[in-house]
Amino acid sequence: MVDHDLLEQVLSLDADARRDLRDAIDQSLPVEVTAELAALLDARIAEADAHPEDAAPWEAVRDRARAKVAAAGRTA
């Protein structure tokens, strides 16, 4: 159930304050990792450990992501 008075107070905050509040709420909640997600993470870690040469430096990943965002902005 949502406390609408509280919601109105939250929505009256500026964006940075709402983000800080969201982060604080998120950190207060327990982490829920399903068996399926745990198995997927284990498989991905095993694959990365088996083939470290396939890793990409952060800068390359960041640059590819920025290029995709820029391209999406041009086609929108």
C-alpha positions in Angstrom: 0.0 0.0 0.0 1.3 3.4 -0.9 1.2 6.3 1.5 0.0 9.0 -0.9 1.0 11.9 1.4 4.5 10.4 1.6 4.6 9.9 -2.2 3.6 13.6 -2.7 6.5 14.6 -0.4 8.9 12.4 -2.3 7.8 13.7 -5.7 8.2 17.3 -4.5 12.0 16.7 -4.0 14.4 17.6 -6.8 15.8 14.9 -9.0 19.1 14.5 -7.1 17.3 14.1 -3.8 14.9 11.5 -5.3 17.9 9.5 -6.7 19.6 9.6 -3.3 16.3 8.4 -1.6 15.9 5.7 -4.2 19.5 4.5 -3.6 19.0 4.5 0.2 15.8 2.5 -0.2 17.5 0.1 -2.6 20.4 -0.4 -0.2 18.0 -1.2 2.7 16.4 -4.1 0.8 17.8 -7.7 0.9 19.6 -8.9 -2.2 17.5 -11.5 -4.0 19.5 -13.9 -6.1 17.4 -16.8 -7.6 19.0 -20.2 -8.2 18.7 -19.5 -11.9 20.5 -16.2 -11.7 23.2 -17.7 -9.4 23.8 -20.5 -12.0 24.0 -18.0 -14.8 26.5 -15.9 -12.9 28.6 -19.0 -12.1 28.6 -20.0 -15.8 29.6 -16.5 -16.9 32.4 -16.3 -14.3 33.7 -19.8 -15.3 33.7 -18.7 -19.0 35.6 -15.5 -18.2 38.1 -17.4 -16.1 38.6 -20.0 -18.9 39.2 -17.3 -21.6 40.7 -14.2 -20.0 42.1 -13.2 -23.5 38.5 -12.4 -24.5 38.1 -9.6 -22.0 37.8 -6.1 -23.4 39.3 -3.1 -21.6 36.7 -0.8 -19.9 37.6 2.1 -22.2 36.7 0.1 -25.3 33.4 -1.0 -23.8 32.6 2.5 -22.8 33.4 3.9 -26.2 31.2 1.3 -27.9 28.3 2.1 -25.6 28.7 5.8 -26.2 28.8 5.3 -30.0 25.6 3.2 -29.8 23.8 5.9 -27.7 24.9 8.6 -30.1 23.7 6.5 -33.1 20.4 5.9 -31.4 20.0 9.6 -30.8 20.5 10.3 -34.5 17.9 7.8 -35.6 15.2 8.7 -33.1 
